[in-house]
Structure formats: structure tokens, C-alpha cells
Amino acid sequence: MINHAPEGTDAAQTAGGATAGNTAAVVDPGALADPGAVSGKLEQVIATQVRHYRTANGLSSAELAARTGLSKAMISRIETATTSCSLTTLQRLADGLKIPVTALFRGADTDRDATFTKNGQGSLTVRSGTQHGHEYRVLGALKGRTDALEPTLVTLTDASDVFPLFQHPGTEFIYMLAGKMVYGHGAYEYTMEAGDSLLLDGEGPHGPLELLELPIKFLAISAK
């Protein structure tokens, strides 16, 4: 008869379930796993995260083993993705690394939407003022996301008298890249030049009021 001790306890086990001294043996869960077994995607993710957080905390395998109550051999098998972890083992690892259990699965769901835009690219949109030297280049968008950010590179090259004002739900962040302008938001005016930024409530009417130094270029990021 075998008495099962907590995961990670090392002990020898005879074929009959007893040690040479006729004492009941304990088993390290996973000790009988085939070291050469092919690991799955989830095991690989957990292995990567455990190794990352262990090294980030400056812990050796032995120190993590001591923290978790697992054996050093078990830590090695986890980090080489040659064993599957039970829920208890995952909780011990998370406690020992002082992270939430979910952090151990980070990267498991990798099928996420992303948009990459090369310099000078991005889709041009037509808005008020476009025909007067106002260029709006959308730098990326995530499909099906109502809460996604919308980054737009705005370039003003013509000192026209057309100053469109915008209103929309959510917030907007403006970062000046070049030039100088007076930007209005509601009843307030802000003189902005390269390096200046403005965070505003999109419900308030906002937009350039006066173009002081051309060309003007700024990044506008809106969020609903």
C-alpha cells in the first residue's frame, strides 16, 4: 500500500510499495512521466512562464522547489515541459512565485488581432477639411472591437480658414509631433507645439483653431 505525500516529495519506491526498511513510500507526482514525452502547447506555455518568473525573481530551481514544496526534479520537468501539472501544482507554483495562477497561462491564447502599419502607410480617411490640406491617416484598427483605440496621424499643410470641429463619445489624446497651432476644446484654447500633449473629453467640440507654424503634424488617439 502506498501513502501519497504532497506533490514534489522525493522518495524511493519498491515494486511492492515499501522501502527497504519496510516503511511506506511516498511518490513525487509526475515522477513516472516519460521524460522524453512530447509536450503539448499548454505545457510549453507553462514551462516558459515558470522559467520566466523564477529567473525574474532571482530564484534557483532549488529555491523555487523549497518555496512550493515540490522537488527540484519536478521543477525541472515542468520547465522542460516534460510533465503536465495538476491544479494543485499550478497553485503551488503561483504561490511560490507570488503571481496569479492565470499568469502561468499567459500566451496560451495567441490568436489575437493586431495591426502593423509601416512608416508612411495607413488608410487615408476623408473628413471635413480634407480638401483644404488636412490629411487624416488612420494607423490601425482592430476588427469587431467597440472599445478599441483609434490612432490617427493628422497632417495640416494649408493655412486655410477651414477648421473642422469634432465631437464623439469617449476620450481623445493628442500629441504634437511638428509645427505649432492653437487647439480648442469647448471654451478653452491651448497653444501646442512639438512635444505637447492634450487629453480631452470627446463630447466637447474640439479641433484646430489657428495654424501658427506649418506643416503641423500630430497624433490623435481616440477611445470610446
Residue frames as qw, qx, qy, qz and C-alpha x, y, z in Angstrom:
[[0.000, 0.889, 0.458, 0.000, 0.00, 0.00, 0.00],
 [0.450, 0.246, 0.015, 0.858, 1.37, 3.43, -0.95],
 [0.149, -0.794, -0.394, 0.438, 0.81, 6.59, 1.07],
 [0.431, 0.632, 0.247, 0.595, 0.71, 9.60, -1.26],
 [0.369, -0.522, -0.217, 0.737, 2.54, 12.59, 0.15],
 [0.236, 0.860, 0.109, -0.439, 2.16, 16.19, -1.16],
 [0.751, 0.632, 0.061, 0.181, 3.36, 16.78, -4.70],
 [0.285, 0.835, -0.371, 0.289, 7.08, 17.16, -5.12],
 [0.617, -0.607, 0.480, -0.142, 8.16, 14.85, -2.25],
 [0.539, 0.502, -0.670, -0.092, 11.07, 12.63, -3.29],
 [0.631, -0.366, 0.635, -0.254, 11.26, 9.04, -2.01],
 [0.171, 0.271, -0.897, -0.305, 12.25, 5.62, -3.32],
 [0.792, 0.034, 0.205, -0.573, 9.52, 3.15, -4.04],
 [0.240, -0.220, 0.934, 0.148, 9.92, -0.61, -4.33],
 [0.308, -0.087, -0.756, -0.572, 7.84, -2.80, -6.59],
 [0.339, -0.436, -0.828, 0.096, 5.78, -3.83, -3.59],
 [0.204, -0.817, -0.250, -0.477, 5.13, -0.27, -2.48],
 [0.643, -0.760, -0.002, 0.096, 7.56, -0.26, 0.51],
 [0.186, 0.833, -0.506, 0.126, 11.11, 0.86, 1.10],
 [0.597, 0.251, -0.732, 0.212, 13.91, -1.44, 2.10],
 [0.001, 0.149, -0.698, 0.700, 13.11, -0.59, 5.71],
 [0.127, -0.445, -0.884, -0.055, 9.52, -1.76, 5.20],
 [0.033, 0.494, 0.332, -0.803, 8.32, 1.84, 5.51],
 [0.469, 0.714, 0.519, -0.011, 5.51, 3.08, 3.27],
 [0.433, -0.014, 0.304, 0.849, 6.91, 5.08, 0.35],
 [0.238, 0.773, 0.260, -0.528, 5.80, 8.42, -1.00],
 [0.595, 0.355, 0.521, 0.498, 5.67, 9.32, -4.67],
 [0.046, -0.445, 0.117, 0.887, 6.59, 12.54, -6.45],
 [0.599, 0.620, 0.454, -0.224, 3.62, 13.14, -8.77],
 [0.498, 0.832, -0.188, -0.155, 4.90, 13.18, -12.30],
 [0.347, -0.624, 0.685, 0.145, 7.99, 11.18, -11.36],
 [0.637, 0.084, 0.755, 0.129, 6.79, 8.32, -13.52],
 [0.528, 0.787, 0.092, -0.304, 6.16, 10.59, -16.52],
 [0.830, 0.241, 0.247, 0.439, 8.18, 9.76, -19.58],
 [0.287, -0.667, 0.110, 0.679, 10.96, 12.40, -19.72],
 [0.202, -0.127, 0.619, 0.748, 11.00, 12.07, -23.48],
 [0.270, 0.625, 0.729, -0.069, 7.27, 12.50, -23.88],
 [0.204, 0.393, 0.348, 0.826, 6.19, 15.05, -26.46],
 [0.037, -0.405, -0.490, 0.771, 4.88, 18.14, -24.68],
 [0.206, 0.732, 0.615, 0.210, 1.74, 19.95, -25.69],
 [0.182, 0.648, 0.103, 0.733, 1.24, 23.64, -26.33],
 [0.501, -0.798, -0.095, -0.320, -0.11, 24.32, -22.84],
 [0.851, -0.395, -0.021, 0.344, 2.83, 22.56, -21.19],
 [0.587, 0.299, 0.075, 0.749, 5.21, 24.66, -23.28],
 [0.099, -0.767, -0.112, -0.623, 3.46, 27.87, -22.23],
 [0.706, -0.702, -0.049, -0.081, 3.55, 26.92, -18.53],
 [0.842, -0.104, 0.007, 0.529, 7.22, 25.93, -18.84],
 [0.379, 0.509, 0.074, 0.769, 8.09, 29.30, -20.36],
 [0.311, -0.787, -0.084, -0.526, 6.17, 31.28, -17.75],
 [0.821, -0.556, -0.064, 0.115, 7.55, 29.36, -14.77],
 [0.748, 0.040, 0.031, 0.662, 11.11, 29.78, -16.03],
 [0.173, 0.650, 0.116, 0.731, 10.49, 33.48, -16.76],
 [0.466, -0.788, -0.052, -0.399, 9.05, 34.30, -13.34],
 [0.875, -0.390, -0.069, 0.279, 11.60, 32.15, -11.50],
 [0.636, 0.161, 0.028, 0.755, 14.55, 33.93, -13.12],
 [0.019, -0.719, -0.137, -0.681, 12.84, 37.32, -12.78],
 [0.635, -0.738, -0.027, -0.228, 12.63, 36.69, -9.03],
 [0.143, 0.705, -0.653, 0.235, 16.26, 35.60, -8.93],
 [0.792, -0.298, 0.440, -0.301, 15.37, 32.11, -7.74],
 [0.091, 0.354, -0.906, -0.212, 17.22, 28.90, -8.43],
 [0.651, -0.126, -0.629, -0.406, 15.31, 25.70, -9.14],
 [0.468, -0.153, -0.768, 0.410, 16.15, 24.51, -5.64],
 [0.042, 0.093, 0.376, -0.921, 14.84, 27.71, -4.07],
 [0.547, -0.036, -0.266, -0.793, 11.58, 27.50, -6.02],
 [0.623, -0.118, -0.770, -0.075, 11.27, 23.87, -5.00],
 [0.274, -0.144, -0.682, 0.663, 11.65, 24.87, -1.35],
 [0.252, 0.056, 0.120, -0.958, 9.03, 27.59, -1.72],
 [0.638, 0.030, -0.354, -0.683, 6.49, 25.34, -3.37],
 [0.702, -0.218, 0.603, -0.310, 7.04, 22.02, -1.63],
 [0.893, 0.433, -0.056, -0.112, 7.79, 20.43, -4.98],
 [0.808, -0.287, 0.294, 0.424, 11.01, 18.58, -5.70],
 [0.061, -0.664, 0.410, 0.622, 13.83, 20.12, -7.74],
 [0.252, 0.009, 0.873, 0.417, 13.36, 17.30, -10.24],
 [0.241, 0.673, 0.696, -0.069, 9.69, 18.21, -10.60],
 [0.057, 0.848, -0.004, -0.526, 10.58, 21.88, -11.20],
 [0.171, -0.412, 0.685, 0.576, 12.99, 20.74, -13.91],
 [0.261, 0.302, 0.882, 0.250, 10.34, 18.61, -15.60],
 [0.184, 0.820, 0.463, -0.283, 7.86, 21.49, -15.52],
 [0.001, 0.810, -0.221, -0.543, 10.37, 23.93, -17.01],
 [0.094, -0.297, 0.798, 0.515, 11.26, 21.47, -19.78],
 [0.660, 0.187, -0.086, -0.722, 7.58, 20.75, -20.48],
 [0.383, 0.174, -0.899, -0.125, 8.01, 17.01, -19.95],
 [0.116, -0.325, -0.883, 0.317, 5.16, 16.70, -17.47],
 [0.232, -0.598, -0.412, -0.647, 1.66, 18.04, -17.06],
 [0.025, 0.153, -0.566, 0.809, 0.82, 19.99, -13.90],
 [0.216, -0.571, -0.791, 0.039, -2.16, 19.27, -11.71],
 [0.140, -0.843, -0.223, -0.470, -4.27, 22.16, -10.44],
 [0.681, -0.708, -0.059, 0.177, -2.62, 21.78, -7.03],
 [0.705, -0.086, 0.170, 0.683, 0.84, 22.06, -8.58],
 [0.241, 0.616, 0.278, 0.697, -0.18, 25.16, -10.53],
 [0.387, -0.874, -0.172, -0.238, -1.46, 26.80, -7.35],
 [0.755, -0.519, 0.047, 0.398, 1.77, 25.97, -5.51],
 [0.585, 0.212, 0.235, 0.747, 3.84, 27.40, -8.34],
 [0.008, 0.771, 0.261, 0.581, 1.77, 30.58, -8.39],
 [0.574, -0.813, -0.099, -0.017, 2.05, 30.99, -4.62],
 [0.776, -0.313, 0.121, 0.534, 5.79, 30.35, -4.69],
 [0.442, 0.276, 0.287, 0.804, 6.31, 32.85, -7.49],
 [0.015, -0.540, -0.393, 0.744, 3.81, 35.31, -5.93],
 [0.192, 0.116, -0.464, -0.857, 1.78, 35.66, -9.11],
 [0.729, 0.150, 0.263, -0.614, -1.84, 34.87, -10.02],
 [0.674, 0.028, 0.730, 0.104, -2.41, 31.39, -11.41],
 [0.614, 0.733, 0.277, -0.088, -3.61, 32.92, -14.67],
 [0.051, 0.867, -0.428, -0.251, -0.13, 34.38, -15.26],
 [0.494, -0.295, 0.796, 0.191, 1.13, 30.83, -15.85],
 [0.584, 0.451, 0.664, 0.118, -1.15, 30.54, -18.90],
 [0.176, 0.839, -0.051, -0.512, -0.22, 33.88, -20.43],
 [0.120, 0.530, -0.675, -0.500, 0.42, 33.33, -24.12],
 [0.403, 0.116, 0.908, -0.007, -1.69, 30.17, -24.37],
 [0.434, 0.730, 0.524, -0.068, -4.34, 32.01, -26.36],
 [0.365, -0.370, 0.314, 0.795, -2.19, 33.59, -29.05],
 [0.232, 0.453, 0.664, 0.549, -4.81, 34.08, -31.75],
 [0.075, -0.756, -0.357, 0.543, -5.34, 37.78, -31.16],
 [0.456, 0.798, 0.285, 0.273, -5.94, 40.61, -33.59],
 [0.421, -0.604, 0.106, 0.669, -3.19, 43.11, -34.25],
 [0.522, 0.826, 0.178, 0.113, -2.46, 45.78, -36.86],
 [0.588, -0.389, 0.221, 0.674, 1.04, 46.70, -38.03],
 [0.402, 0.895, 0.193, 0.013, 1.49, 49.87, -40.06],
 [0.697, 0.044, 0.101, 0.708, 4.74, 50.78, -41.78],
 [0.165, -0.553, -0.046, 0.815, 6.02, 54.34, -41.83],
 [0.145, 0.268, -0.402, -0.863, 4.11, 56.40, -44.39],
 [0.265, -0.222, -0.856, -0.385, 1.32, 53.86, -44.71],
 [0.117, 0.362, 0.673, -0.634, -2.12, 53.64, -43.14],
 [0.193, 0.579, 0.716, 0.340, -5.53, 54.23, -44.66],
 [0.023, 0.038, 0.004, 0.999, -6.49, 57.79, -45.56],
 [0.044, 0.617, 0.770, -0.156, -9.93, 58.96, -44.47],
 [0.071, 0.459, 0.289, 0.837, -11.94, 61.85, -45.82],
 [0.255, -0.637, -0.587, 0.429, -13.15, 64.28, -43.17],
 [0.094, 0.972, 0.213, 0.014, -14.10, 67.93, -43.01],
 [0.181, -0.894, 0.329, 0.245, -11.14, 69.95, -44.18],
 [0.789, -0.054, 0.510, 0.337, -9.54, 67.18, -46.24],
 [0.562, 0.664, 0.320, 0.375, -9.86, 69.23, -49.41],
 [0.009, -0.974, 0.098, -0.204, -8.09, 72.12, -47.66],
 [0.400, 0.596, -0.601, 0.352, -4.79, 70.41, -46.97],
 [0.554, -0.439, 0.540, -0.457, -5.90, 68.42, -43.92],
 [0.624, 0.222, -0.732, -0.163, -4.77, 64.78, -44.06],
 [0.686, -0.381, 0.437, -0.439, -6.11, 62.11, -41.71],
 [0.575, 0.327, -0.744, -0.096, -4.24, 58.81, -41.85],
 [0.841, -0.403, 0.140, -0.334, -5.66, 56.01, -39.67],
 [0.100, 0.621, -0.774, 0.072, -2.73, 53.97, -38.32],
 [0.204, 0.045, -0.977, 0.054, -4.63, 50.86, -37.33],
 [0.648, -0.190, 0.077, -0.734, -7.93, 49.33, -36.24],
 [0.139, -0.089, 0.974, -0.157, -9.00, 46.11, -34.54],
 [0.423, -0.171, -0.633, -0.626, -11.94, 44.30, -36.10],
 [0.601, -0.444, -0.632, -0.206, -15.06, 43.77, -34.06],
 [0.460, -0.296, -0.517, 0.659, -13.81, 45.74, -31.04],
 [0.071, -0.865, -0.366, -0.337, -16.11, 48.54, -29.92],
 [0.498, -0.849, 0.004, 0.176, -13.65, 49.61, -27.21],
 [0.792, 0.096, 0.144, 0.585, -10.55, 49.69, -29.43],
 [0.201, -0.682, 0.085, 0.698, -8.29, 52.73, -29.70],
 [0.626, 0.685, 0.311, 0.207, -8.27, 54.60, -33.00],
 [0.441, -0.548, 0.186, 0.686, -4.86, 56.17, -33.71],
 [0.518, 0.776, 0.310, 0.181, -4.83, 58.80, -36.44],
 [0.496, -0.247, 0.139, 0.821, -1.89, 60.79, -37.82],
 [0.238, 0.899, 0.358, -0.084, -3.13, 64.27, -38.72],
 [0.499, -0.099, 0.235, 0.828, -1.11, 66.49, -41.07],
 [0.189, 0.903, 0.325, -0.207, -2.09, 70.10, -41.78],
 [0.583, -0.027, 0.318, 0.747, -0.23, 71.75, -44.67],
 [0.110, 0.532, 0.397, 0.740, -2.56, 74.55, -45.76],
 [0.087, -0.220, -0.464, 0.853, -3.26, 77.62, -43.64],
 [0.180, -0.452, -0.618, -0.618, -6.91, 77.67, -44.72],
 [0.316, -0.264, 0.295, -0.862, -9.75, 79.18, -42.76],
 [0.806, -0.175, -0.402, -0.398, -11.47, 75.80, -42.56],
 [0.008, -0.354, 0.805, -0.476, -11.18, 74.46, -39.02],
 [0.679, -0.270, -0.563, -0.387, -13.48, 71.46, -38.56],
 [0.342, -0.407, 0.617, -0.580, -14.55, 70.72, -35.00],
 [0.545, -0.019, -0.822, -0.167, -15.26, 67.18, -33.88],
 [0.552, -0.332, 0.450, -0.619, -17.44, 65.58, -31.21],
 [0.700, 0.077, -0.686, -0.180, -17.57, 61.90, -30.33],
 [0.822, -0.541, -0.044, -0.175, -18.15, 59.58, -27.36],
 [0.903, -0.124, -0.117, 0.395, -15.17, 58.68, -25.17],
 [0.363, -0.821, 0.163, 0.409, -11.83, 60.39, -24.83],
 [0.721, 0.639, -0.018, 0.268, -9.06, 61.58, -27.13],
 [0.605, -0.606, 0.182, 0.483, -5.32, 62.03, -26.64],
 [0.540, 0.828, 0.002, 0.151, -3.38, 64.44, -28.85],
 [0.674, -0.490, 0.220, 0.506, 0.41, 64.51, -29.13],
 [0.356, 0.906, -0.115, -0.200, 2.12, 67.20, -31.19],
 [0.872, 0.005, 0.261, 0.414, 4.91, 66.00, -33.48],
 [0.430, 0.055, 0.248, 0.866, 5.69, 69.13, -35.52],
 [0.013, -0.572, -0.373, -0.730, 4.54, 72.68, -36.11],
 [0.053, -0.173, -0.532, 0.827, 2.53, 74.96, -33.86],
 [0.249, -0.455, -0.594, -0.615, -1.20, 75.55, -33.51],
 [0.337, -0.134, 0.457, -0.812, -3.96, 76.76, -31.24],
 [0.321, -0.190, -0.905, -0.206, -6.24, 73.85, -30.40],
 [0.430, -0.280, 0.157, -0.844, -9.72, 74.37, -28.98],
 [0.320, -0.229, -0.918, 0.056, -11.74, 72.19, -26.65],
 [0.205, -0.749, -0.607, 0.169, -15.07, 73.60, -25.57],
 [0.017, -0.993, -0.099, -0.066, -14.47, 77.13, -24.29],
 [0.556, -0.688, 0.326, 0.333, -10.71, 76.59, -23.81],
 [0.651, 0.729, -0.206, 0.053, -7.77, 77.16, -26.14],
 [0.768, -0.478, 0.313, 0.289, -4.33, 75.57, -26.00],
 [0.380, 0.813, -0.413, -0.154, -1.22, 76.66, -27.87],
 [0.912, -0.183, 0.361, 0.067, 0.51, 73.43, -28.82],
 [0.380, 0.748, -0.525, -0.142, 3.90, 72.69, -30.37],
 [0.734, 0.242, -0.634, 0.031, 6.14, 69.64, -30.74],
 [0.329, 0.107, -0.789, 0.507, 6.20, 67.55, -27.56],
 [0.381, -0.083, 0.356, -0.849, 2.97, 68.99, -26.11],
 [0.193, -0.221, -0.941, -0.170, 0.01, 66.73, -25.39],
 [0.431, -0.105, 0.154, -0.883, -3.65, 67.12, -24.57],
 [0.084, -0.221, -0.971, 0.029, -6.12, 64.61, -23.12],
 [0.324, 0.011, 0.045, -0.945, -9.74, 65.60, -23.60],
 [0.469, 0.321, 0.743, -0.353, -13.36, 64.50, -23.32],
 [0.195, 0.102, 0.715, 0.664, -14.52, 63.76, -26.85],
 [0.067, 0.720, 0.690, -0.031, -18.05, 65.01, -26.18],
 [0.082, -0.815, -0.067, 0.570, -16.74, 68.59, -26.09],
 [0.639, 0.763, 0.067, 0.075, -16.29, 70.26, -29.51],
 [0.536, -0.633, 0.371, 0.417, -12.58, 70.15, -30.35],
 [0.749, 0.497, 0.265, 0.348, -10.21, 70.84, -33.21],
 [0.493, -0.037, 0.067, 0.867, -7.53, 73.25, -34.51],
 [0.059, 0.882, 0.374, -0.282, -8.48, 76.92, -34.22],
 [0.206, 0.940, -0.227, -0.150, -5.40, 78.65, -35.59],
 [0.922, 0.139, 0.050, 0.358, -2.42, 77.27, -37.53],
 [0.237, -0.930, 0.163, 0.230, 0.68, 79.15, -36.40],
 [0.072, -0.640, 0.698, 0.314, 3.60, 77.20, -37.92],
 [0.917, 0.303, 0.079, -0.246, 3.18, 74.82, -40.87],
 [0.624, -0.196, -0.627, -0.423, 3.39, 71.99, -41.53],
 [0.505, -0.386, 0.503, -0.585, 1.58, 70.73, -38.46],
 [0.648, 0.050, -0.745, -0.150, 1.60, 67.07, -37.59],
 [0.378, -0.359, 0.605, -0.602, 0.02, 65.46, -34.53],
 [0.297, -0.075, -0.950, -0.066, -1.11, 62.02, -33.35],
 [0.551, -0.214, 0.157, -0.791, -4.73, 61.80, -32.25],
 [0.258, -0.025, -0.965, 0.046, -5.77, 58.65, -30.37],
 [0.556, -0.248, 0.044, -0.792, -9.45, 58.30, -29.55],
 [0.146, -0.039, -0.972, 0.178, -11.07, 55.72, -27.31],
 [0.498, -0.416, -0.392, -0.652, -14.75, 55.01, -26.85]]
